Amino acid sequence: TSIVVAYSKSGDMGCAEEVFAQCPVKDMVAWTAMLTGYAQNSMPAKALEVFDRMATIGMGIDEVSLTGAISACAQLGAVRRAAWVQEIAERNGFGQNVIVGSGLVDMYAKCGLIDEARSVFDGMQEKNVYTYSSMIVGLASHGRAKEAIALFKDMVRRADVVPNHVTFIGLLTACSHAGMVRDGHFYFAQMKDKYGILPSADHYTCMVDLLGRAGLVDEALDLVRSMIVEPHGGVWGALLGACRIHGNTDVAKVAAEHLFKLEPEGIGNYVLLSNTLASAGKWDEVSKVRKLMRTRGLKKDPAVSSFEGRDGLVHQFFAGDNSHPKTNEIKKALLELAAKLKHAGYVPILTSIVYDVSDGEKERLLMGHSEKLALSFGLLTLGSRCTIRIVKNLRICDDCHLFMRLASRIEQAEIIVRDNMRFHHFKDGECSCGGFW
């Protein structure tokens, strides 16, 4: 078991599997080592297979194995699996365990079930700083900034719970995702002055993100230059992301220069700079960035969106994907939906395609975006007036955001998209992000 743990920590799950297979006796600790190894190495489906096997053979469950399974569900965003794990937790007497409960709050929030997360939170008899922080971070990621701030105020009224650095990351994220610049400044100052927590690079990342999203790109750059700690990739990445939103190519090049030194293999940074320059029509500079990517052997991560069906089966869609068995039906339904949206005023945002191609080709490429394919399949299988949950590995583009927003009104459906930045709840033609993402 110790060797399994060692291999897991080094990221070599192949060797961990071989050693586990050779174990003459596999007790709960050995099974849990495999489970947590998979969860910690971003192999959530494998982790849940182990957890399922443990339940099937009657192996004991403890808070460590439950925490591993909860983490796997959070990574997958699988709703039905989440409910299953909670049921097992309660059946095994961990319903009021503060560690497991905090994990369940985080899991439900990351699965897009923020109300269920709040229900678990409210039902917990014992709460600590991790429970509160998980709930605040969850509310922030779902765009419920006022609730996050109200919960923080409730938390600090308690004598037995003191906020920590994670609490303030959640609080600042809430302000950022709602464009609450004044509140962000207030809590950033209060963190140090009232609670004695020195801001880390992660806290500065939140502040740079807050200022950048609000269009205060130069102020964000000044904040980076005044930092009391060394800025890491997250700080410069937040600044570069803001430049992409607001088209500031000068500051973008400054941020990218630092990122290329800190994260030379970080493909996303090159893509973000390239897209910023492309949106400004600076194609010569775009070519230089893309040439640099080729020279360094970097390839863009493919966009992939997943949708969980009624049966719990997770369907994956890549951009321009033709591999799904129902591809023809999906694309036909998508074109029909696009026609309905255009009749309602939808105009494709062609700047979401950062290639120097014709407008017709840009529109064709937009129709192949992975989240649109997932949405079309979701509507095909669930119908209108339903709730569709989509998980995407990259940031949702402007055009898909508009498409989802209008589709939620036309189809009278609630569409929940989890991208790599936050959750978007589309309902009645509006989005929970309010345009800040």
N, C-alpha and C positions, 0 to 999 in steps of 0.2 A: 504493500500500500504506500509506503514511503517513497518507493521508486516511481510509482504511478504519479504521486503528487509532484515529485521532482520533474518528471517529464512534462507534466501539465503546465507547471510554472515556466518551463523553458519554451512552451508552445508546441512541443512535439507530441501531439495526440496520437499519432501513428504508433510510436513506441509505447506510449501509455496503454494503448489498446492491447498490444502484444503481451506486455507484462501482466495486465489484468486477466487476460485469457489464460495465462499460465498459473494464476493464483490457485492453489489447491483448495483453499477455503475462502469464500467471498462473504465477508460479513457486511453489516450496514456501513461501516467506515470505508471499506473498499469500494462499495457501490457509490457512496457519496463522493469519494475522491474522483471517480470517473464523471459523475454528474456535474460537480462543480468545475472540473477541468474543462468539460465541453462548454459550459456556460461562460467561463472566464476567457475562453479562446474563440468567442463569437461563433459557436456552433450550437445554437439554441435548439434546433430540431433534434439533434443527437442527444442533447441533455434531457429533453422531454421523453425520448425513447427509453433512456435509462430509468427515468423516474417512473414511467409507465410499467417497465419491467419489474421494478422494485415493488410496485403496488400489486402487480399480478402474482408474484411469487410469495407475497405476504411478508416481504422484508420490512423491518421496522423503519419508521420515519422519524427524524429529529429536526430541530430548527435549522440545522446546517443544510440538510438535504432539501428541506422546504424552501429555504432561501435561494438555493441554486435553481430549483424549478421555477420559482417566482421570477428570478432574473432572466431565465430563458424565455418565459412568457412575455416579459416586458420587451425583450429584444425582438421577438417575433411579432408582437402586437396582435396575438391571436386571442380573440375574445372568448371563444368556447373553451379553449385550453385554460384561460385565466379562471373561469368559473369552476372548472374541474379541479384545479389546484387548490382554490379556496375551500371547496367542499372537502377535499382530503385533509387539509389543515384543520378544519373544524372537527372532522370525524376523529382525528387523532389527538384532540384536546389542545390544539394550539390556537384556538379562536381568539383568546385574549392575551396571547404572547406578544409583548410589545415589539420585539424584533421582527417576528413574522408579520404582525399587523402593519408595521411601518413599510415592510416590503410589499405587502398587498396594496397599500395605498399607492406606492410608486408604480406597481405593476398595472393596476387599473387605469391610472393616469396615462401611462405610456401605451395602453391598448385603446385609448380614445374614450374610455368610460369614466370621465371625470366625475360624474354624479355618483357612480358606484364607488369611486375612490373616496368621495366625501362621506358616503354612507358608512363605509368601513371605518373611516377616521372618527366620525361622530359616535359610532358604536363602541369604540375602544375605551375601556375603563381607565387604563393607564396610558399616558402619552408622555413621550420625552422629546428632546430637541430634534431627534431624527424623524419622529412622527410628524411634528409640525413642519419641519423643513421639507419633507417629502410632499406634504400637502401643498405648501406654498409654491414649491417648484412646479408641481403638477398644475395648479391653477394658473401660474404664469405661462406655462407652455400652451395652455388652452385659451389664452387671451383674456382671462378673467382677473384682470389686474386689481380691480377694486376689492374683490373677494380676497385676493392674496394679501393685500394691505390690511384689510379688516381682520384677517386671521392672525397676522403678525401683531397687530395691536392687542388682540385677545391673548396671544402668547406671552407678551411682555408684562401683562397684568398678573400673570402667575408667578409666584415666588420661587417655585421649584423648577422652572424651565428658563434657561438663559440662551439667547440666540447665539449661533456660532457662524463661522465663515460661510457655510453652505446656506444657512438661512438668508444671509444677505445677498448671496448670488441669486437665489430665487426671487427675492424682493426687487433687486435691480433689474433682473430679467423681466419681471412683471411690468416695471416702469418702461423698459425698452420696447416691449411688444405692444404697449398702449400709447407710446409717444409722450409719456409723462416726464418731461425733462426736469421741471421744477422739483417734483417729488424725488426723482432720481438723485439730483444734487443733494437734497435734504438727507436722504437715507445714507448716501455715500459718506457725508460728513458725520452723521450720527454714529455710524459704524465705529469710527475711530474715537470720536469725542466722548460718546456716552458709554460705549461697550468695550473700548480698548482693543478693538480688532484692527490691526494694521492691514490696509488693503493689499491683497495679493495681485499677481498679474491677471488672475481670473476675474477679480472684481473690476480691474481696469478694463478688461475686455468687455464686460457688461456696460460700463460707462461709455466706452468708445462706440459700442454698438448703439446705445441710446442716442448719443449725440449725432452719430452718422445717419441713423434712420430718420432723424428729425431734420436732416439737411444741413446740420452744423458740422460739415466735414473739416473745415479749417480749425474749428475749436477742438474737434476730436484729435486732430494731429498735434495741436498745442498740448493737449492733455498727455498724449503719448510721450512727447518730448520732456514733460515735467515729471514723469513717473519716478517714484522713489525706489522701485525695483526694476530689474531688467525686463523689458517687454519680450514676451515669447510669441510664438507663431499665432496664437489665438488673438492677441492684441492687434497685430498687423493684419491678420485675416479679417477681423471685424472692420478695420478701416478700409481695406480693399473692397469688401462687400458693400460698404456704404458708397464708395466711389462708383461701383457698378450701378447702384440704384440711381445715383444723382448725376452720373456722367462726368465725374471729375477725373479726367485722365492724368492731370499733373500729379495730384496726390496719389493716384493709383500707382503710378510708376515708382514713387517713393516707397510706398508700402510693399510693392512687389519686389523691389531691390532687396529689402530686408528679409522678406520671406524666402527668396531664392537662396539666400545665405543660410538661413535657419533651417529651412526644409527643402533642400535641393531636389528631393524626390517627390515632393508634394504636388502631384499633378493638378489638383484643384486650383492651386494658386496661379499656375500658368493659364489654365482655362479661363479663370475669372478675369485676369488681366487682358487676355485675348478678346474676351467678350466685351469688356469695357471699351477697348480700343475699336472693336468692330462696330459697336453701337454709335461711336463718334465718327465712323467712316474712315478711320485711319488704317487703311488696308495694308500699306507698306509696313507699318509697325506691327500689325497683326501677323504678317508673313514672317517677320523676324522672331516673334515669340514662338510661332509654330515650328520654325526651323530649329530654335533652341530646344524645343520639346523633342523633336526627332533626333537631334544630336545627342541628347541625354537618354534616349531610348524610353521616353515616357509615353504612355498611352492613356487616353481618357477613359475613366470608368464608365461603363455603359449604364444608361438610365434604366432602372427596373422598378416596376410598381407591382405590388401584390394585393390580392383581394381574397378574403376568406369567405367561402361559400357556406350555405346553410348546413352542409354536412361536415363542416370544419376543415375541409380540404382547401389548402392555400394555392391559388393560381397566380403564376408570375407572368408578367408581360414586359418585354424589352421594347425599346423604341424601334418602330418599324417592324415589329415582330410578326412573323407569319407561321410560327410553329404551333400555335394553339389549335386543337382539333376543330374549334368553332370559328376559325379566323374569318372565313367568308361572311358568316352571320354577324360577327362582331363588327367588321368594317362596314357592312351594309347598314346596320343599325346606327353606327356612328355617323355615317353620312346623312342619314335621315334625321338624326338629332341635330346635326350641324345646320341642316336646312331649316329646321324649326327655330333654332336659335337666331339664325340670320333674319328670319321673318320678324323676330322679336327685337331686332336691333343689333345683333352680334356682328362686329367687324373684327376679323382676325388681326391680332397685334403682330405684324410681320417682323418687327424688330426683335421678337423673341428668337428668331433664327439668325444666327450670327455668321452666316456664310454669304458670300457675294454671288448670289444666284437670283434668278428671276422671281417676281412676286408669286407667280403661279407655283413655282417649285417650293417656295417658302410655305405657302399654304398647304401644299401636299405633305411637306415634312411635319408641319404642325399637327396634322390629322393623325400622324403616326406616333405622337408622344405617348409614352407608356401609361400615364395616368388617365388619358382619354380612352385608351383601349380597355383599361381596367374598369373605368366607369361604364363603358358600353356593355361589357360583359356582365357587370353588376346589375344593370337595368334589364338586360336580357333574362337573367336568372331570377331576379327578385321582383322585377316590375316597378312601376311608378309607386309613389306614396310609401317608399320604404327608406331604410337607413343603409347607406353604402359606406363601408370603411375601406380606405386605400392607404397603403404604406409605401412611400417612395424613398429611395436611397439618396436622392439629390434634392435640391431646392426646386419647388414648383415654379414654372415660368409664368410671366405676366399673362400670356395668352391662355394657358390652362387654368389659371386662377379666375380669369374672366369667364371662361367656358363653364367651369364648375359652378360659379356663382349664378349664371343665367340658367344652367340646367337644373339647379335646385328649385328654381321658381317654375320653370316650364313643366318639369316632371313631378313637382310637389314632393320632392324627396329631400331627405337630410343627407348630405354628403360630407363625410369626415375624412380629411386627408392629413396624414402625418408625413411631413417631409423631413429633411435633415436639420431643419431649424426649429419647427414648432408644429402645432396642430392648427388646422383650418376647419372650422365648422360652417359649412355652407347651408343656409336655410332661407327660403323665401327671397332668394336673390341677393342676400347679404352674406358677408363673411365675418366671423368672430374677430379676425385680425384687424378689421377696420382700416385695411390698407397698409398696415405696418408689418412687414415681414421681410 
